């Protein structure tokens, strides 16, 4: 398969709006107009409940994991699999899925999610142990503070540091993890402002502004 076509496939996979579909299918609502207005698992939890949020989170992870894991094999010859070239391609497919999640073509590029779960899916496929440690930190921060946004920011910061220790600071995985962390901070800029001002809402409480 041509690399550009494969990137388009990854973008289309990322564009599947699981949260939007869940809202429409289960309650006939557009989650972009309810709660935080974000098409992420946190808003799904707040509006539709924990079970639906877990399914949406899993789908959003798969949107990053499957392109990163599968598409390099359809673009590259077998002898290049397992090389840095393959890693760069895998990461490119994952990033394309994040772009699709944030700007989904199926919703006319409006109202996507913040990309945390989709980014986690990429590294679940490519670097599962560092990702598991970062997720453990996410759980600890969420448990101690109640803030999904703070937990997301801590995990996004920790992941490239962990990857630097596991695979080296010059690895494609580490470099892209730094870029994704920057994107996560940018997509959470309003949450950061609310955390600073003490107005961010805690996980599990109805609100109009938290989200991942």
TACOR-V98222 format. One line per field, one symbol per residue. ss: DSSP state (@ for helix, = for strand, . for the rest). burial: + if it has 24 or more other ideal C-beta (glycine too) atoms within 12 Angstrom, else -. Layout:
ss: ???
burial: ???
This chain:
ss: ..@@@@@@@@@@@@@..@@@@@@@@@@...@@@.......@@@@@@@@.@@@@@@@@@@@@@@@@@@@@@.@@@@..@@@...@@@@@@@@@@@@@@@@@@@..@@@........@@@@@@@@@@@.@@@@@@@@@@@@@@@@@@..@@@@@@@@@@@@@@@@@@@@....@@@@@@@@@@@@@@@@.@@@@@@@@@...............
burial: -----++-+++++++++++++++-------++-+++++++++++++++---++-++++++++++++++++++-+++---------+++++++++++++++++++--+---++++++++++++++++++-++--++-++--++----++++++++++++++-++--++---++++-++++++-+++-++-++--++----++++---+-++++
